[in-house]
Amino acid sequence: MKIVILTGSPQKHGSSNMLAEQFIKGAKEAGNSVSVIDTAHCNVKPCTGCVRCGYGGPCA
């Protein structure tokens, strides 16, 4: 099974991330594939409605 985990704590070594790490460890031991996205520290920008993508292509 493929699992995606979204973390969002601004504290990289806080209790939420420690809990997520334990879940990841158990999921991998059970044979699952795990991907983690750290939403608090990644550069995510919303759509600005520029329409350069034509609403179907990649974002400009």
C-alpha distance matrix in Angstrom:
0.0 3.8 6.4 10.0 12.8 16.3 19.2 22.7 25.1 28.1 28.3 26.0 26.7 27.0 25.7 22.9 21.5 22.0 20.1 17.1 17.5 17.3 14.2 12.6 14.2 12.9 9.3 9.9 12.1 9.6 7.8 5.0 6.1 8.5 11.2 14.3 17.0 20.3 22.1 25.3 26.0 24.9 27.3 26.2 29.0 29.3 30.7 34.4 35.3 37.0 35.9 35.9 32.5 33.9 31.1 29.0 28.8 27.7 29.3 32.5
3.8 0.0 3.8 6.8 10.1 13.4 16.3 19.8 22.4 25.1 25.7 23.3 24.5 24.9 24.0 21.1 19.4 20.5 18.8 15.5 15.9 16.6 13.5 11.5 13.8 13.4 9.6 10.0 13.1 11.5 9.6 6.0 4.8 6.0 7.8 11.1 13.5 17.0 18.7 22.0 22.6 21.2 23.6 22.5 25.4 25.9 27.3 31.0 32.0 33.6 32.7 32.6 29.3 31.0 28.2 26.1 25.8 24.4 25.8 29.0
6.4 3.8 0.0 3.8 6.5 10.0 12.8 16.3 18.9 21.8 22.3 20.2 21.3 21.5 20.5 17.4 15.9 17.2 15.4 12.1 13.0 13.9 10.7 9.0 12.0 11.8 8.3 9.6 12.9 11.7 10.8 7.1 6.1 4.8 6.3 8.5 11.0 14.1 15.8 18.9 19.8 18.9 21.5 20.5 23.5 24.0 25.9 29.6 30.9 32.7 32.1 32.3 29.2 31.0 28.1 26.5 26.2 24.5 25.4 28.5
10.0 6.8 3.8 0.0 3.8 6.6 9.8 13.1 16.0 18.7 19.7 17.7 19.4 19.5 19.0 15.7 14.2 16.2 14.8 11.2 12.6 14.3 11.4 9.8 13.3 13.9 10.9 12.0 15.5 15.0 14.1 10.4 8.5 5.9 4.8 5.8 7.5 10.7 12.1 15.3 16.3 15.3 17.8 16.7 19.8 20.5 22.5 26.1 27.7 29.5 29.2 29.4 26.5 28.6 25.6 24.3 23.9 21.9 22.4 25.4
12.8 10.1 6.5 3.8 0.0 3.8 6.3 9.9 12.4 15.4 16.2 14.4 16.0 15.9 15.3 11.9 10.6 12.8 11.5 7.9 9.9 12.0 9.5 8.4 12.2 13.1 10.9 12.5 15.8 15.7 15.7 12.3 10.8 7.4 6.2 4.7 6.2 8.4 9.9 12.7 14.1 13.9 16.8 16.0 19.3 20.2 22.8 26.2 28.2 30.2 30.3 30.6 28.0 30.3 27.3 26.4 26.0 23.7 23.6 26.4
16.3 13.4 10.0 6.6 3.8 0.0 3.8 6.6 9.8 12.5 14.0 12.9 15.1 14.7 14.6 11.0 10.1 13.2 12.3 9.1 11.6 14.1 12.1 11.4 15.1 16.3 14.5 16.1 19.3 19.5 19.4 16.0 14.3 10.8 8.7 6.0 5.0 6.0 6.5 9.3 11.2 11.1 13.9 13.0 16.1 17.1 20.0 23.3 25.5 27.6 28.1 28.6 26.3 28.6 25.6 25.3 24.8 22.4 21.7 24.4
19.2 16.3 12.8 9.8 6.3 3.8 0.0 3.8 6.2 9.1 10.3 9.4 11.6 11.0 11.4 7.9 7.0 10.5 10.3 7.6 10.1 12.9 11.9 11.6 15.0 16.6 15.6 17.1 20.0 20.7 21.1 18.0 16.5 12.8 10.8 7.3 6.3 4.9 5.9 7.2 9.4 10.6 13.8 13.6 16.9 18.3 21.6 24.5 27.1 29.2 30.1 30.5 28.6 31.1 28.3 28.2 27.6 24.9 23.8 26.1
22.7 19.8 16.3 13.1 9.9 6.6 3.8 0.0 3.8 6.4 8.7 9.1 11.7 10.7 11.6 8.5 8.5 12.2 12.4 10.6 13.1 15.9 15.2 15.2 18.4 20.1 19.3 20.8 23.7 24.4 24.8 21.8 20.2 16.4 14.2 10.6 8.6 5.9 5.0 4.6 7.9 9.7 12.5 12.3 15.2 16.7 20.3 22.8 25.7 27.8 29.2 29.8 28.3 30.8 28.0 28.4 27.9 25.1 23.5 25.5
25.1 22.4 18.9 16.0 12.4 9.8 6.2 3.8 0.0 3.8 5.3 6.7 8.9 7.4 8.9 6.7 7.1 10.5 11.4 10.6 12.8 15.5 15.6 16.0 18.7 20.6 20.5 21.9 24.4 25.6 26.3 23.6 22.3 18.5 16.5 12.8 11.3 8.1 8.1 6.0 8.7 11.6 14.5 15.0 17.9 19.7 23.3 25.6 28.7 30.7 32.3 32.9 31.6 34.2 31.5 32.0 31.3 28.4 26.7 28.4
28.1 25.1 21.8 18.7 15.4 12.5 9.1 6.4 3.8 0.0 3.8 6.1 8.9 8.3 11.0 9.8 9.5 12.7 14.4 13.7 15.2 18.2 18.7 18.7 21.1 23.4 23.4 24.4 27.0 28.5 29.0 26.4 24.7 20.9 18.6 14.8 12.9 9.2 9.0 5.6 7.2 10.8 13.3 14.6 17.3 19.6 23.3 25.2 28.5 30.2 32.2 32.6 31.6 34.5 32.1 32.8 31.8 28.7 26.6 27.8
28.3 25.7 22.3 19.7 16.2 14.0 10.3 8.7 5.3 3.8 0.0 3.8 5.5 5.1 8.4 8.5 7.9 10.3 12.6 12.7 13.5 16.3 17.6 17.8 19.6 22.0 22.6 23.5 25.7 27.5 28.3 26.1 24.7 20.9 19.1 15.4 14.3 10.8 11.7 8.8 9.7 13.4 16.3 17.9 20.9 23.2 26.9 28.8 32.2 33.9 35.8 35.9 34.9 37.8 35.4 35.9 34.8 31.6 29.8 31.0
26.0 23.3 20.2 17.7 14.4 12.9 9.4 9.1 6.7 6.1 3.8 0.0 3.8 5.7 8.9 8.7 6.5 8.7 11.6 11.0 11.0 14.2 15.7 15.2 16.8 19.7 20.2 20.6 22.9 24.9 25.5 23.4 21.8 18.1 16.4 12.8 12.3 9.1 11.2 9.1 9.1 12.4 15.8 17.7 21.0 23.6 27.1 29.3 32.6 34.0 35.7 35.5 34.2 37.3 35.0 35.1 33.7 30.4 29.0 30.2
26.7 24.5 21.3 19.4 16.0 15.1 11.6 11.7 8.9 8.9 5.5 3.8 0.0 3.8 6.8 8.2 6.2 6.7 10.1 10.7 10.1 12.6 14.9 14.9 15.8 18.6 19.8 20.2 22.0 24.3 25.3 23.6 22.5 19.1 18.0 14.7 15.0 12.2 14.5 12.6 12.9 16.1 19.6 21.4 24.7 27.2 30.7 33.0 36.2 37.7 39.3 39.2 37.8 40.8 38.4 38.4 37.2 33.9 32.6 33.9
27.0 24.9 21.5 19.5 15.9 14.7 11.0 10.7 7.4 8.3 5.1 5.7 3.8 0.0 3.8 5.6 5.6 6.3 8.8 10.1 10.8 12.7 14.6 15.4 16.7 18.8 20.1 21.2 22.9 24.7 26.1 24.3 23.6 20.0 19.1 15.7 15.8 13.0 14.5 12.5 13.8 17.2 20.5 21.7 24.8 26.9 30.6 32.8 35.9 37.8 39.4 39.7 38.3 41.1 38.5 38.7 37.8 34.7 33.2 34.8
25.7 24.0 20.5 19.0 15.3 14.6 11.4 11.6 8.9 11.0 8.4 8.9 6.8 3.8 0.0 3.8 5.5 4.9 6.1 8.6 9.7 10.7 12.4 14.2 15.3 16.8 18.3 20.0 21.2 22.8 24.7 23.0 22.8 19.5 19.1 16.1 16.7 14.5 16.0 14.6 16.4 19.4 22.8 23.5 26.7 28.3 31.9 34.4 37.3 39.4 40.8 41.3 39.7 42.3 39.4 39.5 38.9 36.0 34.8 36.6
22.9 21.1 17.4 15.7 11.9 11.0 7.9 8.5 6.7 9.8 8.5 8.7 8.2 5.6 3.8 0.0 3.8 5.4 5.2 6.3 8.7 10.1 10.7 12.4 14.3 15.7 16.5 18.4 20.2 21.3 22.9 20.8 20.4 16.9 16.4 13.3 13.7 11.7 13.0 12.2 14.4 17.0 20.3 20.7 23.7 25.2 28.7 31.3 34.1 36.3 37.5 38.1 36.4 38.8 35.9 35.9 35.5 32.8 31.6 33.7
21.5 19.4 15.9 14.2 10.6 10.1 7.0 8.5 7.1 9.5 7.9 6.5 6.2 5.6 5.5 3.8 0.0 3.8 5.3 4.9 6.1 8.7 9.7 10.2 12.2 14.3 14.9 16.2 18.2 19.8 20.9 18.9 18.1 14.6 13.8 10.7 11.5 9.6 11.8 11.3 12.7 15.2 18.7 19.5 22.9 24.8 28.2 30.9 33.7 35.6 36.8 37.0 35.2 37.9 35.1 34.9 34.1 31.2 30.2 32.2
22.0 20.5 17.2 16.2 12.8 13.2 10.5 12.2 10.5 12.7 10.3 8.7 6.7 6.3 4.9 5.4 3.8 0.0 3.8 5.4 5.1 6.4 8.8 9.8 10.6 12.6 14.3 15.4 16.7 18.6 20.3 18.8 18.6 15.5 15.6 13.0 14.6 13.1 15.6 15.0 16.2 18.7 22.3 23.2 26.7 28.6 31.9 34.7 37.5 39.4 40.4 40.6 38.7 41.3 38.6 38.2 37.4 34.5 33.7 35.7
20.1 18.8 15.4 14.8 11.5 12.3 10.3 12.4 11.4 14.4 12.6 11.6 10.1 8.8 6.1 5.2 5.3 3.8 0.0 3.8 5.4 5.2 6.4 8.7 10.0 10.9 12.4 14.4 15.6 16.8 18.8 17.3 17.6 14.6 15.2 13.0 14.8 13.9 16.0 16.0 17.8 19.9 23.4 23.8 27.1 28.5 31.7 34.7 37.2 39.4 40.2 40.6 38.5 40.9 37.9 37.5 37.0 34.5 33.8 36.1
17.1 15.5 12.1 11.2 7.9 9.1 7.6 10.6 10.6 13.7 12.7 11.0 10.7 10.1 8.6 6.3 4.9 5.4 3.8 0.0 3.8 5.4 5.0 6.1 8.6 9.9 10.3 12.2 14.2 15.3 16.7 14.6 14.4 11.1 11.4 9.3 11.3 11.0 13.3 14.1 15.6 17.2 20.8 20.9 24.4 25.8 28.9 32.0 34.4 36.5 37.1 37.4 35.2 37.6 34.7 34.1 33.5 30.9 30.4 32.8
17.5 15.9 13.0 12.6 9.9 11.6 10.1 13.1 12.8 15.2 13.5 11.0 10.1 10.8 9.7 8.7 6.1 5.1 5.4 3.8 0.0 3.8 5.4 5.0 6.1 8.7 9.7 10.5 12.2 14.2 15.4 14.0 13.7 10.7 11.4 9.7 12.3 12.1 15.2 15.8 16.5 18.2 21.9 22.6 26.2 28.0 31.1 34.1 36.6 38.4 39.0 39.0 36.7 39.3 36.6 35.8 34.9 32.1 31.8 34.1
17.3 16.6 13.9 14.3 12.0 14.1 12.9 15.9 15.5 18.2 16.3 14.2 12.6 12.7 10.7 10.1 8.7 6.4 5.2 5.4 3.8 0.0 3.8 5.4 5.0 6.3 8.6 10.0 10.6 12.4 14.5 13.7 14.4 12.1 13.8 12.7 15.6 15.6 18.4 19.1 20.1 21.8 25.4 25.9 29.4 31.0 34.0 37.1 39.5 41.4 41.9 42.0 39.6 42.1 39.2 38.3 37.6 35.1 34.9 37.3
14.2 13.5 10.7 11.4 9.5 12.1 11.9 15.2 15.6 18.7 17.6 15.7 14.9 14.6 12.4 10.7 9.7 8.8 6.4 5.0 5.4 3.8 0.0 3.8 5.4 5.2 6.0 8.6 9.9 10.6 12.6 11.1 12.1 9.9 11.8 11.3 14.2 15.0 17.4 18.8 20.1 21.2 24.7 24.6 28.1 29.2 32.0 35.4 37.4 39.5 39.8 40.0 37.4 39.6 36.6 35.7 35.2 32.9 33.0 35.6
12.6 11.5 9.0 9.8 8.4 11.4 11.6 15.2 16.0 18.7 17.8 15.2 14.9 15.4 14.2 12.4 10.2 9.8 8.7 6.1 5.0 5.4 3.8 0.0 3.8 5.5 5.0 6.1 8.5 9.8 10.7 9.0 9.2 6.7 8.8 8.8 12.3 13.5 16.5 18.1 18.8 19.5 23.0 23.2 26.8 28.2 30.9 34.2 36.3 38.1 38.2 38.2 35.5 37.9 35.1 33.9 33.1 30.7 30.9 33.5
14.2 13.8 12.0 13.3 12.2 15.1 15.0 18.4 18.7 21.1 19.6 16.8 15.8 16.7 15.3 14.3 12.2 10.6 10.0 8.6 6.1 5.0 5.4 3.8 0.0 3.8 5.5 5.3 6.2 8.7 10.1 9.8 10.6 9.2 11.8 12.0 15.6 16.6 19.8 21.1 21.6 22.5 26.1 26.6 30.2 31.8 34.5 37.8 39.9 41.6 41.7 41.5 38.9 41.3 38.6 37.3 36.4 33.9 34.3 36.8
12.9 13.4 11.8 13.9 13.1 16.3 16.6 20.1 20.6 23.4 22.0 19.7 18.6 18.8 16.8 15.7 14.3 12.6 10.9 9.9 8.7 6.3 5.2 5.5 3.8 0.0 3.8 5.5 5.1 6.2 8.8 8.9 11.0 10.3 13.4 14.1 17.6 18.9 21.7 23.3 24.2 25.0 28.5 28.5 32.0 33.3 35.8 39.2 41.1 43.0 43.0 43.0 40.2 42.4 39.5 38.0 37.5 35.3 35.8 38.6
9.3 9.6 8.3 10.9 10.9 14.5 15.6 19.3 20.5 23.4 22.6 20.2 19.8 20.1 18.3 16.5 14.9 14.3 12.4 10.3 9.7 8.6 6.0 5.0 5.5 3.8 0.0 3.8 5.5 5.1 6.6 5.5 7.6 7.3 10.8 12.2 15.7 17.7 20.3 22.4 23.3 23.5 26.8 26.5 29.9 31.0 33.2 36.8 38.5 40.3 40.0 40.1 37.1 39.2 36.3 34.7 34.2 32.2 33.0 35.8
9.9 10.0 9.6 12.0 12.5 16.1 17.1 20.8 21.9 24.4 23.5 20.6 20.2 21.2 20.0 18.4 16.2 15.4 14.4 12.2 10.5 10.0 8.6 6.1 5.3 5.5 3.8 0.0 3.8 5.3 5.1 5.0 6.3 6.8 10.4 12.3 16.1 18.2 21.2 23.3 23.6 23.6 26.9 27.1 30.6 31.9 34.1 37.6 39.4 40.9 40.6 40.2 37.3 39.5 36.9 35.1 34.2 32.1 33.0 35.7
12.1 13.1 12.9 15.5 15.8 19.3 20.0 23.7 24.4 27.0 25.7 22.9 22.0 22.9 21.2 20.2 18.2 16.7 15.6 14.2 12.2 10.6 9.9 8.5 6.2 5.1 5.5 3.8 0.0 3.8 5.4 7.3 9.7 10.6 14.2 15.9 19.7 21.5 24.6 26.4 26.8 27.1 30.5 30.7 34.2 35.6 37.8 41.3 43.1 44.7 44.3 44.0 41.0 43.2 40.5 38.7 37.9 35.9 36.8 39.5
9.6 11.5 11.7 15.0 15.7 19.5 20.7 24.4 25.6 28.5 27.5 24.9 24.3 24.7 22.8 21.3 19.8 18.6 16.8 15.3 14.2 12.4 10.6 9.8 8.7 6.2 5.1 5.3 3.8 0.0 3.8 5.8 9.3 10.8 14.6 16.7 20.3 22.6 25.2 27.4 28.1 28.2 31.4 31.1 34.5 35.4 37.5 41.1 42.5 44.3 43.7 43.6 40.5 42.4 39.6 37.6 37.2 35.5 36.6 39.5
7.8 9.6 10.8 14.1 15.7 19.4 21.1 24.8 26.3 29.0 28.3 25.5 25.3 26.1 24.7 22.9 20.9 20.3 18.8 16.7 15.4 14.5 12.6 10.7 10.1 8.8 6.6 5.1 5.4 3.8 0.0 3.8 6.8 9.4 13.2 15.9 19.5 22.2 24.9 27.4 27.7 27.3 30.3 30.1 33.4 34.4 36.2 39.9 41.2 42.7 41.9 41.6 38.3 40.3 37.7 35.5 34.9 33.2 34.6 37.5
5.0 6.0 7.1 10.4 12.3 16.0 18.0 21.8 23.6 26.4 26.1 23.4 23.6 24.3 23.0 20.8 18.9 18.8 17.3 14.6 14.0 13.7 11.1 9.0 9.8 8.9 5.5 5.0 7.3 5.8 3.8 0.0 3.8 6.3 9.9 12.8 16.3 19.1 21.6 24.3 24.8 24.2 27.1 26.6 29.8 30.7 32.5 36.2 37.5 39.0 38.3 38.1 34.9 36.8 34.1 32.0 31.5 29.8 31.1 34.1
6.1 4.8 6.1 8.5 10.8 14.3 16.5 20.2 22.3 24.7 24.7 21.8 22.5 23.6 22.8 20.4 18.1 18.6 17.6 14.4 13.7 14.4 12.1 9.2 10.6 11.0 7.6 6.3 9.7 9.3 6.8 3.8 0.0 3.8 6.9 10.3 13.6 16.7 19.3 22.1 22.2 21.3 24.0 23.7 26.9 28.0 29.7 33.4 34.7 36.1 35.4 34.9 31.8 33.9 31.4 29.3 28.4 26.6 27.9 30.7
8.5 6.0 4.8 5.9 7.4 10.8 12.8 16.4 18.5 20.9 20.9 18.1 19.1 20.0 19.5 16.9 14.6 15.5 14.6 11.1 10.7 12.1 9.9 6.7 9.2 10.3 7.3 6.8 10.6 10.8 9.4 6.3 3.8 0.0 3.8 6.7 10.1 13.1 15.7 18.4 18.6 18.0 20.9 20.7 24.1 25.4 27.4 30.9 32.6 34.1 33.7 33.4 30.5 32.8 30.2 28.5 27.6 25.4 26.2 29.0
11.2 7.8 6.3 4.8 6.2 8.7 10.8 14.2 16.5 18.6 19.1 16.4 18.0 19.1 19.1 16.4 13.8 15.6 15.2 11.4 11.4 13.8 11.8 8.8 11.8 13.4 10.8 10.4 14.2 14.6 13.2 9.9 6.9 3.8 0.0 3.8 6.8 10.0 12.6 15.5 15.4 14.4 17.2 17.1 20.5 22.0 24.0 27.5 29.3 30.7 30.5 30.1 27.3 29.8 27.3 25.8 24.7 22.2 22.8 25.4
14.3 11.1 8.5 5.8 4.7 6.0 7.3 10.6 12.8 14.8 15.4 12.8 14.7 15.7 16.1 13.3 10.7 13.0 13.0 9.3 9.7 12.7 11.3 8.8 12.0 14.1 12.2 12.3 15.9 16.7 15.9 12.8 10.3 6.7 3.8 0.0 3.8 6.4 9.3 11.9 12.0 11.5 14.7 14.8 18.4 20.2 22.7 26.0 28.2 29.7 30.0 29.7 27.3 29.9 27.4 26.3 25.2 22.5 22.4 24.9
17.0 13.5 11.0 7.5 6.2 5.0 6.3 8.6 11.3 12.9 14.3 12.3 15.0 15.8 16.7 13.7 11.5 14.6 14.8 11.3 12.3 15.6 14.2 12.3 15.6 17.6 15.7 16.1 19.7 20.3 19.5 16.3 13.6 10.1 6.8 3.8 0.0 3.8 5.9 8.9 9.0 8.1 11.1 11.1 14.7 16.5 19.3 22.4 24.8 26.3 26.8 26.6 24.4 27.2 24.7 24.0 22.9 20.0 19.5 21.8
20.3 17.0 14.1 10.7 8.4 6.0 4.9 5.9 8.1 9.2 10.8 9.1 12.2 13.0 14.5 11.7 9.6 13.1 13.9 11.0 12.1 15.6 15.0 13.5 16.6 18.9 17.7 18.2 21.5 22.6 22.2 19.1 16.7 13.1 10.0 6.4 3.8 0.0 3.8 5.6 5.8 6.3 9.8 10.5 14.2 16.5 19.6 22.4 25.2 26.7 27.8 27.7 25.9 28.8 26.4 26.2 25.0 21.9 20.8 22.7
22.1 18.7 15.8 12.1 9.9 6.5 5.9 5.0 8.1 9.0 11.7 11.2 14.5 14.5 16.0 13.0 11.8 15.6 16.0 13.3 15.2 18.4 17.4 16.5 19.8 21.7 20.3 21.2 24.6 25.2 24.9 21.6 19.3 15.7 12.6 9.3 5.9 3.8 0.0 3.8 5.5 5.4 8.0 7.8 11.2 13.1 16.5 19.2 22.1 23.8 25.1 25.3 23.8 26.6 24.0 24.3 23.4 20.4 18.8 20.7
25.3 22.0 18.9 15.3 12.7 9.3 7.2 4.6 6.0 5.6 8.8 9.1 12.6 12.5 14.6 12.2 11.3 15.0 16.0 14.1 15.8 19.1 18.8 18.1 21.1 23.3 22.4 23.3 26.4 27.4 27.4 24.3 22.1 18.4 15.5 11.9 8.9 5.6 3.8 0.0 3.8 6.0 8.5 9.3 12.3 14.6 18.2 20.4 23.6 25.3 27.0 27.3 26.2 29.0 26.7 27.3 26.3 23.1 21.2 22.6
26.0 22.6 19.8 16.3 14.1 11.2 9.4 7.9 8.7 7.2 9.7 9.1 12.9 13.8 16.4 14.4 12.7 16.2 17.8 15.6 16.5 20.1 20.1 18.8 21.6 24.2 23.3 23.6 26.8 28.1 27.7 24.8 22.2 18.6 15.4 12.0 9.0 5.8 5.5 3.8 0.0 3.8 6.8 9.0 12.2 15.3 18.7 20.7 24.0 25.1 26.9 26.7 25.7 28.8 26.9 27.2 25.7 22.3 20.4 21.4
24.9 21.2 18.9 15.3 13.9 11.1 10.6 9.7 11.6 10.8 13.4 12.4 16.1 17.2 19.4 17.0 15.2 18.7 19.9 17.2 18.2 21.8 21.2 19.5 22.5 25.0 23.5 23.6 27.1 28.2 27.3 24.2 21.3 18.0 14.4 11.5 8.1 6.3 5.4 6.0 3.8 0.0 3.8 6.0 9.5 12.7 15.8 18.0 21.2 22.1 23.7 23.2 22.1 25.3 23.5 23.7 22.0 18.6 16.7 17.8
27.3 23.6 21.5 17.8 16.8 13.9 13.8 12.5 14.5 13.3 16.3 15.8 19.6 20.5 22.8 20.3 18.7 22.3 23.4 20.8 21.9 25.4 24.7 23.0 26.1 28.5 26.8 26.9 30.5 31.4 30.3 27.1 24.0 20.9 17.2 14.7 11.1 9.8 8.0 8.5 6.8 3.8 0.0 3.8 6.5 10.1 13.0 14.8 18.1 18.8 20.6 20.1 19.3 22.7 21.1 21.7 19.9 16.4 14.1 14.7
26.2 22.5 20.5 16.7 16.0 13.0 13.6 12.3 15.0 14.6 17.9 17.7 21.4 21.7 23.5 20.7 19.5 23.2 23.8 20.9 22.6 25.9 24.6 23.2 26.6 28.5 26.5 27.1 30.7 31.1 30.1 26.6 23.7 20.7 17.1 14.8 11.1 10.5 7.8 9.3 9.0 6.0 3.8 0.0 3.8 6.8 9.8 12.2 15.2 16.4 18.0 18.0 17.0 20.0 18.1 18.9 17.6 14.4 12.0 13.4
29.0 25.4 23.5 19.8 19.3 16.1 16.9 15.2 17.9 17.3 20.9 21.0 24.7 24.8 26.7 23.7 22.9 26.7 27.1 24.4 26.2 29.4 28.1 26.8 30.2 32.0 29.9 30.6 34.2 34.5 33.4 29.8 26.9 24.1 20.5 18.4 14.7 14.2 11.2 12.3 12.2 9.5 6.5 3.8 0.0 3.8 6.7 8.5 11.8 13.0 15.0 15.3 14.9 17.7 16.0 17.4 16.4 13.5 10.4 11.4
29.3 25.9 24.0 20.5 20.2 17.1 18.3 16.7 19.7 19.6 23.2 23.6 27.2 26.9 28.3 25.2 24.8 28.6 28.5 25.8 28.0 31.0 29.2 28.2 31.8 33.3 31.0 31.9 35.6 35.4 34.4 30.7 28.0 25.4 22.0 20.2 16.5 16.5 13.1 14.6 15.3 12.7 10.1 6.8 3.8 0.0 3.8 6.2 9.0 11.2 12.9 14.1 13.5 15.8 13.6 15.5 15.3 13.2 10.1 11.6
30.7 27.3 25.9 22.5 22.8 20.0 21.6 20.3 23.3 23.3 26.9 27.1 30.7 30.6 31.9 28.7 28.2 31.9 31.7 28.9 31.1 34.0 32.0 30.9 34.5 35.8 33.2 34.1 37.8 37.5 36.2 32.5 29.7 27.4 24.0 22.7 19.3 19.6 16.5 18.2 18.7 15.8 13.0 9.8 6.7 3.8 0.0 3.8 5.6 7.8 9.2 10.8 10.3 12.2 10.2 12.6 12.6 11.1 8.0 9.6
34.4 31.0 29.6 26.1 26.2 23.3 24.5 22.8 25.6 25.2 28.8 29.3 33.0 32.8 34.4 31.3 30.9 34.7 34.7 32.0 34.1 37.1 35.4 34.2 37.8 39.2 36.8 37.6 41.3 41.1 39.9 36.2 33.4 30.9 27.5 26.0 22.4 22.4 19.2 20.4 20.7 18.0 14.8 12.2 8.5 6.2 3.8 0.0 3.8 5.6 8.3 10.1 11.0 12.7 11.5 14.5 14.4 13.2 9.7 9.9
35.3 32.0 30.9 27.7 28.2 25.5 27.1 25.7 28.7 28.5 32.2 32.6 36.2 35.9 37.3 34.1 33.7 37.5 37.2 34.4 36.6 39.5 37.4 36.3 39.9 41.1 38.5 39.4 43.1 42.5 41.2 37.5 34.7 32.6 29.3 28.2 24.8 25.2 22.1 23.6 24.0 21.2 18.1 15.2 11.8 9.0 5.6 3.8 0.0 3.8 5.4 8.3 9.3 9.9 8.9 12.4 13.0 12.8 9.9 10.4
37.0 33.6 32.7 29.5 30.2 27.6 29.2 27.8 30.7 30.2 33.9 34.0 37.7 37.8 39.4 36.3 35.6 39.4 39.4 36.5 38.4 41.4 39.5 38.1 41.6 43.0 40.3 40.9 44.7 44.3 42.7 39.0 36.1 34.1 30.7 29.7 26.3 26.7 23.8 25.3 25.1 22.1 18.8 16.4 13.0 11.2 7.8 5.6 3.8 0.0 3.9 5.5 7.9 8.9 9.4 12.5 12.3 12.1 9.2 8.4
35.9 32.7 32.1 29.2 30.3 28.1 30.1 29.2 32.3 32.2 35.8 35.7 39.3 39.4 40.8 37.5 36.8 40.4 40.2 37.1 39.0 41.9 39.8 38.2 41.7 43.0 40.0 40.6 44.3 43.7 41.9 38.3 35.4 33.7 30.5 30.0 26.8 27.8 25.1 27.0 26.9 23.7 20.6 18.0 15.0 12.9 9.2 8.3 5.4 3.9 0.0 3.8 5.3 5.2 6.2 9.3 9.6 10.4 8.7 8.7
35.9 32.6 32.3 29.4 30.6 28.6 30.5 29.8 32.9 32.6 35.9 35.5 39.2 39.7 41.3 38.1 37.0 40.6 40.6 37.4 39.0 42.0 40.0 38.2 41.5 43.0 40.1 40.2 44.0 43.6 41.6 38.1 34.9 33.4 30.1 29.7 26.6 27.7 25.3 27.3 26.7 23.2 20.1 18.0 15.3 14.1 10.8 10.1 8.3 5.5 3.8 0.0 3.8 5.5 7.8 9.6 8.4 8.8 7.3 6.2
32.5 29.3 29.2 26.5 28.0 26.3 28.6 28.3 31.6 31.6 34.9 34.2 37.8 38.3 39.7 36.4 35.2 38.7 38.5 35.2 36.7 39.6 37.4 35.5 38.9 40.2 37.1 37.3 41.0 40.5 38.3 34.9 31.8 30.5 27.3 27.3 24.4 25.9 23.8 26.2 25.7 22.1 19.3 17.0 14.9 13.5 10.3 11.0 9.3 7.9 5.3 3.8 0.0 3.8 5.2 6.1 4.7 5.7 5.4 6.3
33.9 31.0 31.0 28.6 30.3 28.6 31.1 30.8 34.2 34.5 37.8 37.3 40.8 41.1 42.3 38.8 37.9 41.3 40.9 37.6 39.3 42.1 39.6 37.9 41.3 42.4 39.2 39.5 43.2 42.4 40.3 36.8 33.9 32.8 29.8 29.9 27.2 28.8 26.6 29.0 28.8 25.3 22.7 20.0 17.7 15.8 12.2 12.7 9.9 8.9 5.2 5.5 3.8 0.0 3.8 5.3 6.2 8.7 9.0 10.0
31.1 28.2 28.1 25.6 27.3 25.6 28.3 28.0 31.5 32.1 35.4 35.0 38.4 38.5 39.4 35.9 35.1 38.6 37.9 34.7 36.6 39.2 36.6 35.1 38.6 39.5 36.3 36.9 40.5 39.6 37.7 34.1 31.4 30.2 27.3 27.4 24.7 26.4 24.0 26.7 26.9 23.5 21.1 18.1 16.0 13.6 10.2 11.5 8.9 9.4 6.2 7.8 5.2 3.8 0.0 3.8 6.1 8.3 8.5 10.7
29.0 26.1 26.5 24.3 26.4 25.3 28.2 28.4 32.0 32.8 35.9 35.1 38.4 38.7 39.5 35.9 34.9 38.2 37.5 34.1 35.8 38.3 35.7 33.9 37.3 38.0 34.7 35.1 38.7 37.6 35.5 32.0 29.3 28.5 25.8 26.3 24.0 26.2 24.3 27.3 27.2 23.7 21.7 18.9 17.4 15.5 12.6 14.5 12.4 12.5 9.3 9.6 6.1 5.3 3.8 0.0 3.8 7.0 8.8 11.4
28.8 25.8 26.2 23.9 26.0 24.8 27.6 27.9 31.3 31.8 34.8 33.7 37.2 37.8 38.9 35.5 34.1 37.4 37.0 33.5 34.9 37.6 35.2 33.1 36.4 37.5 34.2 34.2 37.9 37.2 34.9 31.5 28.4 27.6 24.7 25.2 22.9 25.0 23.4 26.3 25.7 22.0 19.9 17.6 16.4 15.3 12.6 14.4 13.0 12.3 9.6 8.4 4.7 6.2 6.1 3.8 0.0 3.8 6.5 8.8
27.7 24.4 24.5 21.9 23.7 22.4 24.9 25.1 28.4 28.7 31.6 30.4 33.9 34.7 36.0 32.8 31.2 34.5 34.5 30.9 32.1 35.1 32.9 30.7 33.9 35.3 32.2 32.1 35.9 35.5 33.2 29.8 26.6 25.4 22.2 22.5 20.0 21.9 20.4 23.1 22.3 18.6 16.4 14.4 13.5 13.2 11.1 13.2 12.8 12.1 10.4 8.8 5.7 8.7 8.3 7.0 3.8 0.0 3.8 6.4
29.3 25.8 25.4 22.4 23.6 21.7 23.8 23.5 26.7 26.6 29.8 29.0 32.6 33.2 34.8 31.6 30.2 33.7 33.8 30.4 31.8 34.9 33.0 30.9 34.3 35.8 33.0 33.0 36.8 36.6 34.6 31.1 27.9 26.2 22.8 22.4 19.5 20.8 18.8 21.2 20.4 16.7 14.1 12.0 10.4 10.1 8.0 9.7 9.9 9.2 8.7 7.3 5.4 9.0 8.5 8.8 6.5 3.8 0.0 3.8
32.5 29.0 28.5 25.4 26.4 24.4 26.1 25.5 28.4 27.8 31.0 30.2 33.9 34.8 36.6 33.7 32.2 35.7 36.1 32.8 34.1 37.3 35.6 33.5 36.8 38.6 35.8 35.7 39.5 39.5 37.5 34.1 30.7 29.0 25.4 24.9 21.8 22.7 20.7 22.6 21.4 17.8 14.7 13.4 11.4 11.6 9.6 9.9 10.4 8.4 8.7 6.2 6.3 10.0 10.7 11.4 8.8 6.4 3.8 0.0
